[in-house]
Amino acid sequence: MALAITVFTSGDALAGKGGNGGSRNTATITFATSPAPLSESTDAAWPGMGDTVEFVVTANVKERDLNNLWVANRCSQNGVPVSQEYHGVLDGFSGPFTLNWPDGGAAECTAHVWVFPDPETPVSGGSMTYSAAP
């Protein structure tokens, strides 16, 4: 697993002057491990059906939201949802998420960072899409 150093900063400390004086939550999300090379025996791409993925999360949020960061990992086939999984963020990591759905096959997935209790609203910049091989 890759080593990550995550710095959480209070959004209030970085709030700009003017406007309503508020701050905007921002985040980044990436895979915690680099994609493995294609397997010589299977030519399977990573990540694929049956694999697990973990994410590294960095965030600039209000102090009260530091312990409320979560990641949603949702996969679909032809626009039809086939997998949804949610994990909290702990020490800058979230997961493992298991890529598994009833009919197998490839899927398009989106992982996004959100602040509890609102899983439908990604934190700005905290979203990534990827393909999961069959």
C-alpha positions in Angstrom: 0.0 0.0 0.0 1.2 3.5 -0.8 2.3 5.8 2.0 0.3 9.0 2.2 0.6 12.0 4.4 -2.6 13.9 4.8 -3.0 17.3 6.2 -6.4 18.4 7.3 -6.9 22.1 7.7 -9.8 24.0 9.1 -11.7 25.7 6.3 -12.4 28.6 8.5 -8.7 29.4 8.7 -8.5 29.6 4.9 -11.8 31.4 4.3 -11.4 34.4 2.1 -12.5 37.9 3.0 -15.6 39.3 1.4 -18.7 37.6 0.3 -20.4 35.9 3.2 -17.0 35.1 4.8 -17.7 31.3 4.4 -15.4 28.7 3.1 -15.8 26.0 0.5 -15.0 22.4 1.4 -12.6 20.8 -1.0 -11.0 17.3 -1.3 -9.0 15.0 -3.5 -9.3 11.3 -4.0 -7.0 8.8 -5.6 -6.3 5.1 -5.5 -4.2 4.1 -2.5 -2.2 1.6 -4.6 -0.9 1.9 -8.1 -2.6 -0.3 -10.7 -0.9 -3.6 -11.0 0.6 -4.5 -14.4 -1.4 -6.9 -16.6 -1.2 -10.4 -15.4 0.8 -12.6 -17.8 -1.5 -15.5 -17.2 -4.8 -13.7 -17.4 -4.2 -10.4 -19.2 -6.7 -9.0 -16.6 -6.6 -5.3 -16.0 -6.7 -3.7 -12.6 -9.0 -3.0 -11.0 -11.4 -5.7 -12.1 -14.4 -7.7 -10.9 -13.5 -9.3 -7.6 -10.7 -6.9 -6.8 -10.6 -4.5 -3.8 -9.7 -0.9 -4.0 -8.8 1.6 -1.3 -8.6 5.4 -1.7 -6.3 8.2 -0.3 -8.3 11.2 0.6 -7.1 14.7 1.4 -9.5 17.4 2.5 -9.8 21.0 3.4 -13.0 21.1 5.5 -14.3 22.7 8.6 -12.9 21.3 11.8 -16.3 19.9 12.8 -16.4 17.9 9.6 -13.0 16.2 9.9 -14.5 13.1 11.5 -17.5 13.0 9.2 -15.7 12.4 5.9 -16.8 9.3 3.9 -16.3 7.8 0.5 -19.1 6.4 -1.7 -18.0 3.9 -4.4 -20.8 3.3 -6.9 -20.5 1.1 -10.0 -23.0 0.7 -12.9 -23.3 -1.2 -16.2 -25.0 0.5 -19.1 -26.3 3.2 -16.6 -27.9 0.6 -14.3 -26.4 0.6 -10.7 -24.9 -2.7 -9.8 -22.8 -1.9 -6.7 -22.8 0.8 -3.9 -20.5 0.7 -0.9 -19.7 3.4 1.7 -16.7 3.7 4.1 -15.5 6.4 6.5 -12.2 8.1 6.0 -9.7 7.3 8.7 -6.1 8.7 8.7 -6.5 9.8 5.1 -7.6 6.3 3.8 -11.0 4.8 3.0 -11.8 1.2 2.1 -11.4 -1.6 1.2 -14.2 -1.5 -1.3 -15.0 -4.8 -3.1 -15.8 -4.7 -6.8 -18.5 -7.3 -7.0 -21.8 -7.5 -8.8 -24.2 -10.2 -9.7 -23.7 -10.6 -13.5 -20.0 -9.9 -13.7 -18.7 -8.0 -16.7 -17.1 -4.6 -16.9 -18.5 -1.6 -15.0 -18.0 2.1 -14.8 -17.4 3.3 -11.3 -17.3 6.6 -9.5 -15.8 7.2 -6.0 -16.5 10.5 -4.2 -15.8 12.1 -0.9 -18.8 13.4 1.1 -19.5 14.8 4.5 -22.0 12.9 6.7 -25.0 12.9 6.5 -25.2 13.8 2.8 -23.9 11.0 0.6 -25.4 12.5 -2.6 -23.3 15.7 -2.5 -19.6 15.2 -3.3 -17.1 17.6 -1.7 -15.8 19.9 -4.4 -12.9 18.2 -6.3 -13.3 15.0 -4.4 -14.5 12.7 -7.1 -13.0 10.2 -9.6 -14.3 7.8 -12.2 -12.7 4.6 -13.3 -13.5 1.5 -15.3 -13.6 -1.9 -13.6 -12.6 -4.8 -16.0 -14.7 -8.0 -16.2 
